[in-house]
Amino acid sequence: MPYVSDGNYILFNKYPLPGHTYELSVDIPEHEIVTARTYIPMPVDAQVTNSKKVVYDGNQAIQVDFEITDNDDHDNFYIYEILSLDSNVPDGSNLREYINSPIKKWLSTIDGNTGYIEGNSGKQSKLFVSDKNFKGAVLNTSLVSFIELDRDSGELPDVLEELPEPDLQNSKLKLSSVSQDMYQYQRRRELILLQNTVNSSLSTPSEPYSNIENGLGIFAGYTSKVYDL
């Protein structure tokens, strides 16, 4: 694999194919060989059946109903997220790092297959589900996405006197079919984000997930589709 710069290597004109397993091996003289393996999942087979504005826990929200047709050729893992939900937020008011921003985008679900991370209260920036309970079948599910202002943060911009309504026309549902490595990595990342959001001195920091032998990092595969709402 050709070296580009700053520790980056790029393999040109060759692309990973869904349904295949790939191995990474880095052999540098006088160092241990670094290896990793991952599986590239098949593209997600899903469709949005309905989307509408609702009121959730006192907040304006978007409810999205959709279904995933799972295949039974392999263990499958999925990640849901909503894009562009806060397009009505005034310019410049949501540019801080997410964990420090008073504006949070959360997801919640009524799907019994989607477990919340570490028993949190049901607010996450992404939702995660494996197909162990619906392998080879169709999963009909719903999620609710809403914006929440931390009015106690003392950092609210003056322009945000009240919570802007979600913009349904510009919001999109992103569904990703991910390898188990990516699933574990993103779940751990979500846990770290939630711990930083809570900012409790009693919480125990979590280590990032890594599947690199003799190294640190993530070697993983995924396929994604984005649906207009």
Stockholm file with secondary structure:
# STOCKHOLM 1.0

chainA/1-229         MPYVSDGNYILFNKYPLPGHTYELSVDIPEHEIVTARTYIPMPVDAQVTNSKKVVYDGNQAIQVDFEITDNDDHDNFYIYEILSLDSNVPDGSNLREYINSPIKKWLSTIDGNTGYIEGNSGKQSKLFVSDKNFKGAVLNTSLVSFIELDRDSGELPDVLEELPEPDLQNSKLKLSSVSQDMYQYQRRRELILLQNTVNSSLSTPSEPYSNIENGLGIFAGYTSKVYDL
#=GR chainA/1-229 SS CCEEETTEECCTTCCCCTTCEEEEEECCTTSCCEEEEEECCCCCCEEEEEEEEEEETTEEEEEEEEEEECCSSSCCEEEEEEESTTTTSCTTSSCSCGGGCSEEEEEEECCTTSCCGGGCCSCBSSEEEEGGGTTTSEEEEEEEEEEEECTTSSCCCTTCSSCCCCCGGGCEEEEEEECHHHHHHHHHHHHHHHHHHHTCTTSCCCCCCCCCBTSCSCCCCEEEEEEEC
#=GC SS_cons         CCEEETTEECCTTCCCCTTCEEEEEECCTTSCCEEEEEECCCCCCEEEEEEEEEEETTEEEEEEEEEEECCSSSCCEEEEEEESTTTTSCTTSSCSCGGGCSEEEEEEECCTTSCCGGGCCSCBSSEEEEGGGTTTSEEEEEEEEEEEECTTSSCCCTTCSSCCCCCGGGCEEEEEEECHHHHHHHHHHHHHHHHHHHTCTTSCCCCCCCCCBTSCSCCCCEEEEEEEC
//
